[in-house]
Amino acid sequence: MLILLPPSEGKAAPRRGQALDLGALSSPALTGARREVLDALVALCREDPAKAAEVLGLSAGQADLVERNADLPDAPTARADRIYTGVLYDALDVATLSAAAKRRATARVAVASSLFGMVRLGDRIPSYRLSGDASLPRLGPVAAVWREALPAAMAQALGRGLLVDLRSGMYASFWKPGPDLAKRVATVRVLHEHDGTRKVVSHFNKATKGRIVRALLEDGADPRTPAALADALRRLGWTVEAGAPGRAGTQLDVIVGEL
């Protein structure tokens, strides 16, 4: 099973740690594309900070994030599960998982990244700022880079297992599994039900996804099909409705009440 998460916009900045080594990251086939995006981002932030702030959607009070990007080649790194922060990652709370669940997290969880394409939780990366919809001078849209680079790497990372896709729409556009993988793709959506109405609520959606991943890791379940995943989630206490299998996989709706 491969659980694919969205990144967080906010990130922790380690004070110490070894510098970034692209060659040491998982999925080495992505090294060339990672270098292209990194070089374009660093060049922009070093040569034209004002333009960089505009491209990155930063306010005047966030100039430190431009400076951080400019220093990425030499910036200290930490495990990705310590870099990504926010509601989903707070709910997942990797640091407090059992030893067995931590091993499963390292082996089974990956994060979509606008800078690195895809990283594992054990990969050492620096804190960075780059949205998935950014378009960098000399390079173009980062999403286009990853649409070309990711298919082979993701197929290798997935192997013969089930893909549990928890990405947001922006990052889902980086790589879309083909029809040949549809039987092994489960896209999980969280819907909050109140007074008979169901809708996606961003904060609760992220928190629930973090709790779902934590529960799967602690339980040790390793489903091989969307139906088996739905059964595992129900056994763990979630209300799940499965859609009909399609060319893009099966959508699982996790229904929760107001929190």
Secondary structure, 3 states (H helix, E strand, C coil): CEEEECCCCCECCCCCCCECCHHHCCCHHHHHHHHHHHHHHHHHHHHCHHHHHHHHCCCHHHHHHHHHHHCHHHCECEEHHHHECCHHHHHHCHHHCCHHHHHHHHHHEEEEECCCEEEECCCEECCCCCCCCCEECCCEEHHHHHHHHHHHHHHHHHCCCCEEECCCHHHHCCCCCCHHHHHHEEEEEEEEEECCEEECCHHHHHHHHHHHHHHHHHHCCCCCCHHHHHHHHHHCCCEEEECCCECCEEEEEEEEECC
